[in-house]
Amino acid sequence: MSTKKKKWIRLIFRRRVFVSFLILVQIAFILTLAGGSSLAFRYVNFALSLMSVIVSLYIVNKQEKPAYKVTWVFLILTFPIFGGILYIIFHFASDFKKLKALFIKRKEESKPFLAINNELVDVEADCLSQIRYLQNYAGFPVYTRTQTQYFKNGEDFFQRVLVEIEKAERYIFLEFFILRPGIMLDSIIDLLEKKAAQGLDVRVIYDDLGCFFSLHTDYKHNLEDKGVKCLVFNPFKPALSSLQNNRDHRKLVIIDGKTAFTGGLNLADEYINKLERFGHWKDAAIMIRGEAAWSLTVLFLQMWNLERVKDDFAGFYPRVSVERQIPTDGYIQPYGDSPFDDDNVGEHVYIQIINNAKEYVYINTPYLVVDDNLLSALMLSAKSGVDVRIITPHHWDKEIAAITSRSYYRQLVSAGVKIYEYTNGFNHSKTFVSDNRVATVGTTNLDFRSLYLHFECGVCLYQNSAISDIKKDFMETLAVSRQIMLKDCSRNVFQRVIQDILRVFAPLM
């Protein structure tokens, strides 16, 4: 057998191709059930249609986002034969229930390690309501003795991460949605290998689907050969299941429980503009040093313990309380979001910032695909005289995302929301800043997947010095962005139909 033929056979049976093939087989089977013409098939089709009616009633009465209800009912009405069975396959898989139960268990086990701070005497009333929600209901404490540094681009973030990893003494934890070999990732991995050789506990979590086309299937073993412990989150399986929608979209670097980074940046060269994909890549991140870094450490350990032997959280707590020497600079409140609980923490953080704004709220987001709650909050705030501004990309990474996002422009602009597109390239930042007193930097996009289906994280800042840096960065980005006027939102009949269809199916994108 020729070398070329052997290579072709290996390609066919590679995991990615095999998984995709099996999923297509399952879809083809469902379509076959719907398309048969014999008497037996007619009975099957009748049974499946009846199932779709029952499933539709279940969806309508289920406590769920209205947008998801509309999407699934529309899908079932369009494809009454197999729409119901598709919903059942997606939503009642046993692997989803098992992972959800395990995550809730791990989260409960970590609660004693997230102490509540009741010393909030200097917090303004509007900020206090958000702090209490995150602390008392969502379970994320607020901290004082913490330094912050905001990074307005990936280049500065990358250089500082290298510096801080070099300082690590006990452990280094990394958690990312995308890893792609290149200058950025390779430099960090080389440093992690060095620190692991020195005896540090070095761990990496990456999302399997996020790295599906960027990493070789042996990458996990390659890291472990370098002394780096590795967990591949939610391995992509050849099955139709809603669990495949639940991805780890967090971006975290944790060092000794004392220093932590988060924001929009993955470990790939386009994030530091060493590789141009959609023009200049605009992104943002934040570093926190001190007490607040512990909350992000706990988030990492919760995820790590899903598929590993359970760690003792107390063993990772910072040994030397150097953070007590750090002066108070407002309040810092890291938070996480999970698709496995009944609360959309990321969405609620955004809505509270919008609703509490008195003068302005400035938003960076790579996508603008929102449900009625966020849409109403943005429009009401603008109608109430608040200066609401949103910067999206002008050069998008996904054409469907661009068309769907722009479908919201007319409605928002008509209500007084000012929308801008970053003309230099792709704006991947996820930041909110309001009234010079509150801001958040994190991983949550303004889209359905990020808000409701993914694991996300962020940091809220109240009366903190970094808030002015976030605002300054927004205004600098605004200077190289083009404002979208109402006349720019006009579309012909065909474009409107396409946008209307995409908005119906936006929750599934």
Backbone torsions as a table, in degrees:
resi	resn	phi	psi	omega
1	MET	NA	133.4	-176.9
2	SER	-68.7	155.1	178.8
3	THR	-60.4	-39.0	-179.9
4	LYS	-63.0	-40.8	-179.4
5	LYS	-69.3	-39.5	177.6
6	LYS	-61.6	-41.6	179.4
7	LYS	-63.1	-38.5	178.9
8	TRP	-65.6	-40.3	179.6
9	ILE	-66.3	-41.1	177.6
10	ARG	-61.8	-38.9	179.3
11	LEU	-62.8	-41.5	-178.8
12	ILE	-60.4	-38.9	-174.7
13	PHE	-97.3	8.0	173.4
14	ARG	-63.7	151.5	-171.2
15	ARG	-56.3	-45.1	-175.6
16	ARG	-61.8	-44.6	-179.9
17	VAL	-67.7	-40.8	-178.4
18	PHE	-63.2	-45.0	179.0
19	VAL	-61.3	-47.5	-179.8
20	SER	-61.4	-39.6	179.8
21	PHE	-62.9	-45.3	-178.6
22	LEU	-65.0	-36.4	177.6
23	ILE	-65.4	-42.3	177.7
24	LEU	-63.0	-36.6	177.3
25	VAL	-62.0	-42.4	179.9
26	GLN	-65.1	-41.5	178.4
27	ILE	-63.9	-42.1	179.5
28	ALA	-62.1	-37.0	179.0
29	PHE	-63.7	-43.7	178.9
30	ILE	-63.6	-41.5	178.9
31	LEU	-65.6	-34.4	177.7
32	THR	-64.3	-41.0	176.9
33	LEU	-59.6	-36.5	-177.1
34	ALA	-77.6	-24.5	-170.8
35	GLY	-100.9	-1.7	-178.9
36	GLY	-67.4	153.9	-176.1
37	SER	-120.7	-6.0	-179.6
38	SER	-73.8	170.0	-179.5
39	LEU	-60.9	-40.8	179.4
40	ALA	-61.8	-42.0	178.8
41	PHE	-64.8	-34.8	179.4
42	ARG	-63.5	-42.1	177.0
43	TYR	-63.3	-41.2	178.4
44	VAL	-63.3	-43.5	179.7
45	ASN	-63.3	-39.4	177.9
46	PHE	-63.0	-43.9	179.8
47	ALA	-63.1	-40.9	179.8
48	LEU	-68.8	-35.8	177.1
49	SER	-65.4	-42.2	177.2
50	LEU	-62.8	-40.0	177.1
51	MET	-61.1	-39.1	-179.9
52	SER	-64.2	-37.2	177.2
53	VAL	-63.4	-46.3	-179.8
54	ILE	-63.3	-42.7	179.0
55	VAL	-63.3	-39.5	178.3
56	SER	-61.2	-42.2	177.5
57	LEU	-63.3	-39.5	177.9
58	TYR	-62.6	-44.2	-178.3
59	ILE	-64.1	-44.9	-178.1
60	VAL	-60.2	-37.1	-176.8
61	ASN	-92.2	-3.7	-179.2
62	LYS	-76.8	145.7	176.8
63	GLN	-81.1	95.2	-174.3
64	GLU	-152.4	164.0	178.4
65	LYS	-58.0	131.2	179.5
66	PRO	-53.9	-35.4	-178.7
67	ALA	-62.3	-38.3	178.2
68	TYR	-68.5	-38.8	177.7
69	LYS	-60.3	-47.4	-179.3
70	VAL	-60.6	-44.5	-178.0
71	THR	-60.4	-49.0	-175.9
72	TRP	-71.6	-40.1	178.3
73	VAL	-64.8	-40.1	176.8
74	PHE	-61.9	-42.2	179.7
75	LEU	-63.5	-41.3	180.0
76	ILE	-68.9	-38.7	177.1
77	LEU	-64.6	-36.4	-179.9
78	THR	-73.1	-38.5	-179.8
79	PHE	-126.6	73.4	-172.8
80	PRO	-64.8	-21.8	-176.6
81	ILE	-74.3	-50.1	-174.9
82	PHE	-113.8	2.3	178.8
83	GLY	-62.1	-41.6	-179.0
84	GLY	-66.9	-44.8	-179.0
85	ILE	-67.7	-31.9	177.0
86	LEU	-63.9	-41.3	178.5
87	TYR	-63.4	-43.5	-179.4
88	ILE	-62.2	-45.2	179.8
89	ILE	-61.1	-40.3	-176.6
90	PHE	-72.9	-33.3	-167.7
91	HIS	-109.4	-6.8	-176.6
92	PHE	-125.6	30.5	177.6
93	ALA	-74.1	140.3	-177.2
94	SER	-68.4	-30.7	-179.1
95	ASP	-65.8	-33.4	176.5
96	PHE	-64.0	-46.4	-178.4
97	LYS	-63.3	-39.1	-179.2
98	LYS	-65.8	-46.6	-179.1
99	LEU	-66.6	-38.2	177.8
100	LYS	-62.3	-46.4	-179.5
101	ALA	-62.8	-40.0	-179.6
102	LEU	-68.0	-40.8	179.8
103	PHE	-63.9	-44.6	179.1
104	ILE	-60.7	-38.6	177.8
105	LYS	-63.5	-46.0	-180.0
106	ARG	-65.0	-36.3	179.1
107	LYS	-66.6	-41.1	178.2
108	GLU	-63.7	-39.7	-179.6
109	GLU	-64.6	-27.2	-177.2
110	SER	-87.6	-11.7	-175.6
111	LYS	-55.8	-41.8	-179.2
112	PRO	-61.8	-16.7	-177.5
113	PHE	-94.8	4.4	176.8
114	LEU	-117.4	89.5	-174.0
115	ALA	-74.5	146.5	179.9
116	ILE	-87.6	136.8	177.7
117	ASN	-104.8	115.7	-179.2
118	ASN	-100.0	3.5	-178.5
119	GLU	-92.5	79.6	-174.7
120	LEU	-122.6	41.5	-172.0
121	VAL	-69.7	-26.6	-174.3
122	ASP	-97.5	6.1	-176.0
123	VAL	-85.0	135.9	176.4
124	GLU	-65.3	153.6	-171.5
125	ALA	-58.4	-44.0	-178.4
126	ASP	-65.2	-39.1	176.8
127	CYS	-67.2	-35.6	-177.3
128	LEU	-62.1	-37.0	180.0
129	SER	-63.3	-39.6	178.8
130	GLN	-71.6	-41.2	177.9
131	ILE	-58.4	-45.5	-179.1
132	ARG	-64.1	-37.9	177.8
133	TYR	-61.9	-50.7	-177.7
134	LEU	-66.2	-36.3	-175.5
135	GLN	-82.9	-50.8	-172.0
136	ASN	-84.4	-27.8	-178.9
137	TYR	-104.3	-51.6	-177.5
138	ALA	-80.0	-20.1	174.1
139	GLY	89.3	26.7	-179.1
140	PHE	-117.5	110.4	-175.4
141	PRO	-65.5	159.3	173.2
142	VAL	-104.2	145.4	-174.6
143	TYR	-126.5	161.8	178.8
144	THR	-115.4	-61.0	-171.8
145	ARG	-72.8	78.5	-177.9
146	THR	-147.4	131.3	173.3
147	GLN	-90.4	150.8	178.4
148	THR	-131.2	150.0	170.6
149	GLN	-142.1	125.7	-178.9
150	TYR	-95.5	137.1	178.2
151	PHE	-114.9	123.3	-176.5
152	LYS	-92.5	2.6	176.5
153	ASN	-155.2	164.5	-177.4
154	GLY	-73.1	-28.6	-178.4
155	GLU	-62.3	-46.4	179.9
156	ASP	-68.3	-40.2	177.4
157	PHE	-58.0	-48.1	-177.0
158	PHE	-59.9	-47.7	-178.5
159	GLN	-64.1	-38.0	-179.5
160	ARG	-71.9	-36.2	177.0
161	VAL	-60.0	-43.3	178.6
162	LEU	-60.7	-42.2	179.9
163	VAL	-63.1	-45.7	-176.2
164	GLU	-71.6	-36.4	176.8
165	ILE	-62.7	-39.2	179.0
166	GLU	-60.2	-29.6	-178.6
167	LYS	-81.8	-11.1	-173.5
168	ALA	-56.8	141.8	-178.3
169	GLU	-117.4	-28.8	-175.4
170	ARG	-121.2	-52.9	-177.0
171	TYR	-152.1	157.0	177.9
172	ILE	-136.1	122.9	179.5
173	PHE	-117.9	132.2	175.1
174	LEU	-125.7	137.5	178.4
175	GLU	-140.3	119.2	-175.6
176	PHE	-143.1	152.2	176.7
177	PHE	-77.2	-41.8	-177.2
178	ILE	-126.2	130.5	166.3
179	LEU	-120.8	130.4	178.2
180	ARG	-137.4	120.3	-177.9
181	PRO	-52.6	139.8	-178.8
182	GLY	164.0	-165.0	-176.8
183	ILE	-59.0	-47.9	-175.0
184	MET	-65.8	-57.0	-177.0
185	LEU	-64.5	-45.5	-176.1
186	ASP	-63.1	-38.0	178.8
187	SER	-63.9	-42.2	-179.3
188	ILE	-69.5	-43.0	-179.1
189	ILE	-63.6	-39.9	177.2
190	ASP	-59.0	-40.6	179.6
191	LEU	-70.2	-38.2	177.2
192	LEU	-63.6	-39.9	177.9
193	GLU	-61.5	-41.4	178.4
194	LYS	-62.2	-45.6	-178.6
195	LYS	-68.9	-35.2	177.1
196	ALA	-64.6	-37.8	178.4
197	ALA	-65.8	-23.8	177.6
198	GLN	-82.1	-3.6	176.9
199	GLY	102.0	5.9	179.8
200	LEU	-77.7	154.0	175.5
201	ASP	-84.7	105.2	-175.5
202	VAL	-114.0	126.4	-175.5
203	ARG	-134.8	144.7	178.0
204	VAL	-133.9	132.2	170.7
205	ILE	-116.3	131.3	171.2
206	TYR	-136.8	152.0	-177.3
207	ASP	-82.2	132.7	-175.2
208	ASP	-65.2	-44.3	-179.0
209	LEU	-70.4	-38.1	178.2
210	GLY	-60.6	-30.4	-178.4
211	CYS	-107.3	16.1	-171.9
212	PHE	-57.3	-40.8	-177.3
213	PHE	-107.2	1.5	-177.0
214	SER	-107.7	-22.7	-178.1
215	LEU	-118.7	145.3	173.1
216	HIS	-70.2	151.6	-177.7
217	THR	-64.2	-17.8	179.0
218	ASP	-91.9	6.2	-173.8
219	TYR	-61.2	-38.7	178.2
220	LYS	-56.9	-46.6	-179.5
221	HIS	-67.7	-33.4	176.9
222	ASN	-63.1	-41.1	177.0
223	LEU	-64.5	-43.8	-178.8
224	GLU	-64.6	-32.7	175.1
225	ASP	-64.6	-24.6	178.6
226	LYS	-88.2	1.3	-179.3
227	GLY	90.8	7.7	-179.1
228	VAL	-98.5	119.5	176.3
229	LYS	-69.8	143.4	-173.0
230	CYS	-141.3	140.9	174.3
231	LEU	-129.4	126.7	175.1
232	VAL	-96.8	113.3	-174.2
233	PHE	-76.0	132.6	172.4
234	ASN	47.9	66.0	179.9
235	PRO	-51.6	134.5	-177.3
236	PHE	-69.6	125.0	-175.3
237	LYS	-114.4	153.4	-179.4
238	PRO	-78.2	62.1	-179.3
239	ALA	-148.6	143.6	174.3
240	LEU	-77.4	109.5	-176.5
241	SER	-153.2	143.2	178.2
242	SER	-66.4	-19.4	179.7
243	LEU	-61.0	-28.8	179.4
244	GLN	-67.7	-16.7	175.6
245	ASN	-77.3	-22.2	-173.2
246	ASN	-90.0	96.2	-176.3
247	ARG	-107.6	157.8	175.9
248	ASP	-89.7	96.4	-176.0
249	HIS	-95.5	8.4	-178.8
250	ARG	-73.2	155.2	172.8
251	LYS	-130.7	111.1	-174.8
252	LEU	-137.5	138.8	165.8
253	VAL	-127.6	121.2	-177.1
254	ILE	-120.1	131.0	-179.5
255	ILE	-128.8	109.4	175.4
256	ASP	59.5	15.9	-178.8
257	GLY	71.2	5.7	-176.9
258	LYS	-109.5	-28.4	-177.9
259	THR	-129.7	137.3	-179.1
260	ALA	-146.4	147.4	175.8
261	PHE	-122.7	145.1	168.2
262	THR	-153.5	167.8	-178.7
263	GLY	152.5	-157.3	-173.7
264	GLY	-88.2	-6.0	-169.0
265	LEU	-85.9	129.5	167.2
266	ASN	-95.1	175.9	-179.8
267	LEU	-96.8	82.3	179.0
268	ALA	-152.6	152.1	-169.0
269	ASP	-67.0	-25.5	177.8
270	GLU	-65.3	-25.2	-178.4
271	TYR	-72.6	-18.6	176.4
272	ILE	-114.9	15.8	175.9
273	ASN	58.1	32.5	169.8
274	LYS	-90.6	-11.8	176.1
275	LEU	-137.5	122.4	-179.1
276	GLU	-93.2	123.6	178.1
277	ARG	-117.3	-44.4	-177.5
278	PHE	-135.0	43.9	-174.3
279	GLY	82.1	-158.1	179.6
280	HIS	-68.2	132.3	-179.3
281	TRP	-92.0	113.9	179.3
282	LYS	-99.8	123.9	-179.0
283	ASP	-144.3	177.5	-178.0
284	ALA	-150.8	151.7	177.5
285	ALA	-152.7	170.2	178.1
286	ILE	-141.1	143.2	173.6
287	MET	-110.8	134.1	174.2
288	ILE	-121.8	134.7	-180.0
289	ARG	-127.8	122.7	-179.2
290	GLY	131.0	-151.5	-173.5
291	GLU	-57.6	-41.4	-172.1
292	ALA	-66.4	-21.0	-180.0
293	ALA	-62.3	-23.2	-177.8
294	TRP	-64.3	-37.4	-179.5
295	SER	-61.1	-41.2	178.9
296	LEU	-70.4	-29.5	174.3
297	THR	-63.6	-43.5	178.8
298	VAL	-63.0	-40.6	177.3
299	LEU	-58.2	-43.5	178.6
300	PHE	-62.5	-46.2	-176.9
301	LEU	-66.4	-33.9	174.1
302	GLN	-57.4	-45.7	-179.4
303	MET	-68.9	-43.4	-178.9
304	TRP	-61.1	-37.9	-176.3
305	ASN	-76.0	-3.7	177.5
306	LEU	-67.7	-33.2	-175.3
307	GLU	-127.7	11.1	-179.6
308	ARG	-126.6	172.3	172.8
309	VAL	-61.5	137.3	-173.5
310	LYS	-65.2	127.1	177.3
311	ASP	-85.7	154.0	171.7
312	ASP	-85.7	111.1	-176.5
313	PHE	-56.7	-37.2	-176.0
314	ALA	-60.5	-29.5	-178.9
315	GLY	-67.6	-14.7	-178.9
316	PHE	-103.9	-0.6	-178.5
317	TYR	-67.1	139.8	-179.0
318	PRO	-52.9	130.8	-176.0
319	ARG	-75.8	-38.9	-178.5
320	VAL	-109.3	123.1	-175.9
321	SER	-83.4	62.0	178.0
322	VAL	-66.4	-21.4	-178.6
323	GLU	-64.7	-19.0	178.9
324	ARG	-70.2	-14.3	176.5
325	GLN	-89.2	-6.6	-178.6
326	ILE	-81.8	127.0	-179.7
327	PRO	-68.5	153.0	179.3
328	THR	-69.5	131.5	177.3
329	ASP	-134.4	74.2	-177.0
330	GLY	70.8	-154.4	-177.0
331	TYR	-123.9	139.8	-178.1
332	ILE	-122.3	132.4	-176.5
333	GLN	-139.4	91.5	174.0
334	PRO	-68.7	151.1	-179.9
335	TYR	-148.3	159.8	175.9
336	GLY	-128.4	162.1	178.8
337	ASP	-134.6	141.3	-177.0
338	SER	-134.0	143.0	175.5
339	PRO	-78.6	-2.0	-174.1
340	PHE	-99.4	4.9	175.4
341	ASP	-114.8	-177.3	-176.2
342	ASP	-96.9	14.1	-174.6
343	ASP	-130.8	133.5	177.8
344	ASN	-95.9	82.3	-171.1
345	VAL	-60.6	-47.0	-179.2
346	GLY	-59.0	-44.3	178.2
347	GLU	-62.5	-42.6	-177.4
348	HIS	-67.4	-35.6	175.0
349	VAL	-60.4	-46.8	-179.5
350	TYR	-63.9	-45.0	-177.7
351	ILE	-64.5	-39.9	179.6
352	GLN	-65.7	-39.2	177.2
353	ILE	-63.0	-42.6	179.1
354	ILE	-64.4	-48.3	-175.8
355	ASN	-67.7	-30.9	-177.2
356	ASN	-87.8	-7.1	-177.9
357	ALA	-65.6	135.0	178.0
358	LYS	-107.1	-36.7	-176.4
359	GLU	-111.9	-51.7	-177.5
360	TYR	-153.1	158.5	166.8
361	VAL	-143.3	122.3	-176.6
362	TYR	-113.9	131.1	-169.9
363	ILE	-129.2	132.1	168.4
364	ASN	-108.8	130.7	176.9
365	THR	-154.8	139.7	177.5
366	PRO	-77.1	-20.0	179.8
367	TYR	-136.4	152.0	179.7
368	LEU	-135.4	74.8	-178.5
369	VAL	-128.1	91.2	-167.5
370	VAL	-120.1	161.0	177.5
371	ASP	-89.9	-176.9	-174.1
372	ASP	-63.8	-31.2	-178.7
373	ASN	-62.8	-52.0	179.9
374	LEU	-69.4	-38.9	179.1
375	LEU	-60.5	-45.9	179.6
376	SER	-65.1	-40.3	-180.0
377	ALA	-63.0	-44.7	179.4
378	LEU	-63.3	-44.7	-178.0
379	MET	-68.6	-41.7	179.7
380	LEU	-64.9	-40.4	178.9
381	SER	-61.9	-44.8	179.3
382	ALA	-65.1	-41.9	179.1
383	LYS	-65.3	-22.6	-179.9
384	SER	-88.1	5.5	175.6
385	GLY	96.4	3.8	177.8
386	VAL	-80.2	139.6	178.2
387	ASP	-79.4	97.5	-178.3
388	VAL	-102.4	119.8	-179.6
389	ARG	-129.6	138.8	-179.7
390	ILE	-130.3	129.7	174.4
391	ILE	-108.7	122.1	174.7
392	THR	-114.7	175.4	178.4
393	PRO	-75.7	159.7	166.9
394	HIS	-99.6	-34.0	174.0
395	HIS	-105.1	114.4	-172.8
396	TRP	-99.3	155.7	177.2
397	ASP	-86.3	-18.3	179.9
398	LYS	-136.2	123.7	-176.5
399	GLU	-65.5	-38.4	179.2
400	ILE	-63.3	-40.3	177.6
401	ALA	-62.8	-38.1	179.0
402	ALA	-64.5	-47.6	-178.8
403	ILE	-63.1	-43.9	-178.5
404	THR	-67.4	-44.2	179.1
405	SER	-59.9	-44.6	-177.8
406	ARG	-69.3	-16.3	177.4
407	SER	-68.2	-18.0	179.5
408	TYR	-90.7	-11.6	-172.8
409	TYR	-59.1	-51.1	-174.7
410	ARG	-56.9	-47.5	-178.2
411	GLN	-61.4	-43.2	-178.2
412	LEU	-72.4	-45.7	-179.5
413	VAL	-63.0	-38.6	178.7
414	SER	-62.3	-28.4	-179.7
415	ALA	-86.5	-4.6	178.7
416	GLY	105.3	-0.1	175.9
417	VAL	-73.8	132.4	179.4
418	LYS	-94.0	120.6	-179.0
419	ILE	-113.3	136.5	-180.0
420	TYR	-129.5	151.8	173.6
421	GLU	-117.1	129.9	-178.9
422	TYR	-71.0	108.7	-169.3
423	THR	-78.6	-18.5	-177.6
424	ASN	-75.2	-15.8	-177.6
425	GLY	163.7	-132.9	-174.1
426	PHE	-106.8	120.1	177.9
427	ASN	-92.9	107.0	-177.6
428	HIS	-105.8	5.2	-179.7
429	SER	-67.1	147.5	174.3
430	LYS	-127.9	86.4	-177.8
431	THR	-133.1	145.5	169.9
432	PHE	-125.4	138.4	172.9
433	VAL	-142.8	139.9	-174.9
434	SER	-146.8	131.8	167.8
435	ASP	56.1	23.8	178.8
436	ASN	62.4	17.2	-175.7
437	ARG	-135.5	-13.1	179.0
438	VAL	-145.8	143.9	177.8
439	ALA	-156.2	162.6	172.1
440	THR	-142.9	141.0	175.5
441	VAL	-127.4	130.0	-178.4
442	GLY	-168.1	-150.7	-173.1
443	THR	-112.3	-4.3	-170.7
444	THR	-86.3	116.7	174.2
445	ASN	-80.4	163.8	172.8
446	LEU	-89.0	68.8	173.9
447	ASP	-147.8	166.1	-172.8
448	PHE	-63.3	-42.8	-177.9
449	ARG	-60.5	-48.2	-176.9
450	SER	-68.5	-39.4	-176.4
451	LEU	-75.6	-31.1	-170.1
452	TYR	-127.7	-17.6	-172.3
453	LEU	-114.8	-21.6	-174.2
454	HIS	-103.2	160.1	166.8
455	PHE	-81.1	126.6	-176.0
456	GLU	-134.2	171.6	175.6
457	CYS	-156.5	166.7	179.5
458	GLY	-169.9	177.7	178.1
459	VAL	-132.1	124.4	173.4
460	CYS	-92.7	138.0	179.1
461	LEU	-120.3	132.1	177.9
462	TYR	-126.3	124.5	176.9
463	GLN	52.6	39.5	-176.1
464	ASN	-109.9	149.2	-175.5
465	SER	-64.6	-26.0	-179.2
466	ALA	-69.5	-17.6	-179.9
467	ILE	-59.7	-39.9	179.3
468	SER	-65.9	-33.1	177.6
469	ASP	-67.9	-38.4	178.9
470	ILE	-65.8	-42.7	177.9
471	LYS	-64.9	-43.7	-179.9
472	LYS	-60.6	-42.2	178.0
473	ASP	-62.3	-40.7	178.6
474	PHE	-61.2	-45.1	-177.9
475	MET	-66.9	-34.9	176.6
476	GLU	-67.6	-38.1	176.9
477	THR	-68.2	-36.8	178.5
478	LEU	-60.2	-34.5	-177.3
479	ALA	-66.8	-21.0	177.9
480	VAL	-115.2	31.7	178.4
481	SER	-124.9	154.2	-178.9
482	ARG	-105.3	126.9	179.2
483	GLN	-73.8	138.4	178.4
484	ILE	-90.6	118.0	178.3
485	MET	-95.3	166.6	-178.2
486	LEU	-59.6	-35.6	179.6
487	LYS	-65.5	-25.4	179.3
488	ASP	-75.0	-13.3	-176.2
489	CYS	-91.1	-1.7	-178.1
490	SER	-69.4	139.6	-179.6
491	ARG	-138.2	151.4	175.3
492	ASN	-78.6	174.5	-175.1
493	VAL	-58.5	-44.3	-178.6
494	PHE	-61.6	-44.6	-179.9
495	GLN	-64.3	-38.7	178.7
496	ARG	-65.1	-40.8	178.8
497	VAL	-62.9	-45.2	178.5
498	ILE	-59.8	-45.5	-179.8
499	GLN	-64.7	-40.0	178.8
500	ASP	-62.7	-41.1	178.9
501	ILE	-65.3	-44.7	-179.7
502	LEU	-63.2	-36.7	179.3
503	ARG	-67.7	-33.8	177.2
504	VAL	-63.2	-41.0	-177.0
505	PHE	-95.7	8.2	-179.8
506	ALA	-54.3	-40.2	179.8
507	PRO	-61.5	-19.8	-179.7
508	LEU	-97.3	-3.6	-176.6
509	MET	-77.5	NA	NA
